[in-house]
Amino acid sequence: MSTSESSAVFAQNLFNLSGKVAIITGASKGIGEGIARIYAAFGAQVVLSSRKQEDLDALADEMQQQGADVAAIAAHTGDMNALKNLVEKTIERFGGIDILVNNAATNPVFGPSIDCPESAFDKIMQVNVKAPFELAKLCYPHMKLRGGGNVLNISSIAALTPDPGLGMYSVSKAALNMLTKVLAKEWGADGIRVNAICPGLIKTKFSEALWNNEQVLARFTKHLPIARMGTVDEIAGLALFLVSTASGYCTGGIYTADGGTTI
Ligand SMILES: NC(=O)c1ccc[n+]([C@@H]2O[C@H](COP(=O)([O-])OP(=O)(O)OC[C@H]3O[C@@H](n4cnc5c(N)ncnc54)[C@H](OP(=O)(O)O)[C@@H]3O)[C@@H](O)[C@H]2O)c1
């Protein structure tokens, strides 16, 4: 093998996920789907999870036809029994867990925080903070058995600067960032890395209210250094890096991918 061939192989191996099993919550669409597709393309066995089994089955069928090794296991992340079932079924199907992507999140209210009812606060905290923690705890012994692993939390730039109208969502994502750092510190010795991505405005169903009105979108993007919305693939690429060998020395990191919004 020539030097250039061997460096190409080395570079490809840096991102190779063959033999790795990844659970991705909120994988039926948007950013989670993008991450699922890129992990599968780089060789991982992927567990697609979200609330609607039929959406997951459709995506799994399509990905399998393209040669991916995937399983579709529905779970509402706010339901502890569903999370336990997700982990048990993953072990039954693939025999281990190496990667967890906590991507599912909720935002049931928009407006001043004074109007946020207790029930909405509890729901936001349950799905956006408690669920990633509980699922990470459930995956922890399995990652330890494999000699290490990766937890990747999909946070938001709302964690860094409060988003107008998204007060308690911002609070929940700030808590998720701190959870990332706490677990990174505690689990580093077990070979488990924990990182977070803070996306800016990415074109998905979740952010539709911000981009389906051209004037609102233009007001938002015109001051950005990269003056446009981001794409799912622009988050998925970073998500690949953060669970691959290429990022082996990164843990407890909070990585923005926001077109420069937070500069
Ligand atoms: N898009 C953005 O501009 C943006 C910006 C910053 C951060 N983010 C973050 O990026 C992540 C993904 O957002 P997205 O824009 O890709 O959203 P999306 O396109 O609306 O997709 C959300 C996914 O999560 C699933 N889901 C929702 N609630 C769930 C629950 N309780 N349990 C399990 N699955 C659930 C949905 O499927 P079902 O409905 O079938 O469950 C779907 O698969 C979120 O953490 C969000 O906070 C997004």
The ligand as a MOL file (V3000), in Angstrom:
LIG
                    3D

  0  0  0     0  0            999 V3000
M  V30 BEGIN CTAB
M  V30 COUNTS 48 52 0 0 0
M  V30 BEGIN ATOM
M  V30 1 N -34.3710 22.4010 14.5370 0
M  V30 2 C -33.7480 23.3460 15.1950 0
M  V30 3 O -33.6560 24.5130 14.7430 0
M  V30 4 C -33.0900 23.0350 16.5040 0
M  V30 5 C -32.2950 24.0320 17.0850 0
M  V30 6 C -31.6730 23.7750 18.2910 0
M  V30 7 C -31.8240 22.5360 18.9090 0
M  V30 8 N -32.6120 21.5790 18.3180 0 CHG=1
M  V30 9 C -32.7230 20.3060 19.0180 0
M  V30 10 O -32.5150 19.2580 18.1000 0
M  V30 11 C -33.2320 18.0890 18.5290 0
M  V30 12 C -34.0320 17.5060 17.3830 0
M  V30 13 O -34.8990 18.5020 16.8890 0
M  V30 14 P -35.4560 18.4740 15.3970 0
M  V30 15 O -35.4490 19.8830 14.9520 0
M  V30 16 O -34.7990 17.4440 14.5900 0 CHG=-1
M  V30 17 O -36.9770 18.0450 15.6840 0
M  V30 18 P -38.0740 17.2890 14.7570 0
M  V30 19 O -37.7320 17.3700 13.3260 0
M  V30 20 O -39.3940 17.8150 15.2280 0
M  V30 21 O -37.9320 15.7710 15.2160 0
M  V30 22 C -38.1630 15.4300 16.5400 0
M  V30 23 C -38.0020 13.9330 16.7070 0
M  V30 24 O -38.1910 13.6100 18.0970 0
M  V30 25 C -39.2640 12.6750 18.2300 0
M  V30 26 N -39.8690 12.9480 19.5320 0
M  V30 27 C -40.4830 14.0690 19.9460 0
M  V30 28 N -40.8610 13.9580 21.2330 0
M  V30 29 C -40.4700 12.7310 21.6440 0
M  V30 30 C -40.5470 12.0240 22.8660 0
M  V30 31 N -41.1350 12.5470 23.9500 0
M  V30 32 N -40.0400 10.7760 22.9380 0
M  V30 33 C -39.4270 10.2240 21.8610 0
M  V30 34 N -39.3170 10.8410 20.6840 0
M  V30 35 C -39.8240 12.0870 20.5730 0
M  V30 36 C -40.1320 12.8920 16.9830 0
M  V30 37 O -40.8840 11.7770 16.5860 0
M  V30 38 P -42.3470 11.4200 17.2240 0
M  V30 39 O -43.1450 12.6810 17.1450 0
M  V30 40 O -42.8590 10.3110 16.3990 0
M  V30 41 O -42.0570 10.9960 18.6220 0
M  V30 42 C -39.0350 13.1350 15.9550 0
M  V30 43 O -38.4590 11.9080 15.5690 0
M  V30 44 C -34.0540 18.5380 19.7410 0
M  V30 45 O -33.3620 18.1880 20.9110 0
M  V30 46 C -34.0970 20.0540 19.6130 0
M  V30 47 O -34.2420 20.6850 20.8710 0
M  V30 48 C -33.2460 21.8090 17.1350 0
M  V30 END ATOM
M  V30 BEGIN BOND
M  V30 1 1 1 2
M  V30 2 2 2 3
M  V30 3 1 2 4
M  V30 4 1 4 5
M  V30 5 2 4 48
M  V30 6 2 5 6
M  V30 7 1 6 7
M  V30 8 2 7 8
M  V30 9 1 8 9
M  V30 10 1 8 48
M  V30 11 1 9 10
M  V30 12 1 9 46
M  V30 13 1 10 11
M  V30 14 1 11 12
M  V30 15 1 11 44
M  V30 16 1 12 13
M  V30 17 1 13 14
M  V30 18 2 14 15
M  V30 19 1 14 16
M  V30 20 1 14 17
M  V30 21 1 17 18
M  V30 22 2 18 19
M  V30 23 1 18 20
M  V30 24 1 18 21
M  V30 25 1 21 22
M  V30 26 1 22 23
M  V30 27 1 23 24
M  V30 28 1 23 42
M  V30 29 1 24 25
M  V30 30 1 25 26
M  V30 31 1 25 36
M  V30 32 1 26 27
M  V30 33 1 26 35
M  V30 34 2 27 28
M  V30 35 1 28 29
M  V30 36 1 29 30
M  V30 37 2 29 35
M  V30 38 1 30 31
M  V30 39 2 30 32
M  V30 40 1 32 33
M  V30 41 2 33 34
M  V30 42 1 34 35
M  V30 43 1 36 37
M  V30 44 1 36 42
M  V30 45 1 37 38
M  V30 46 2 38 39
M  V30 47 1 38 40
M  V30 48 1 38 41
M  V30 49 1 42 43
M  V30 50 1 44 45
M  V30 51 1 44 46
M  V30 52 1 46 47
M  V30 END BOND
M  V30 END CTAB
M  END
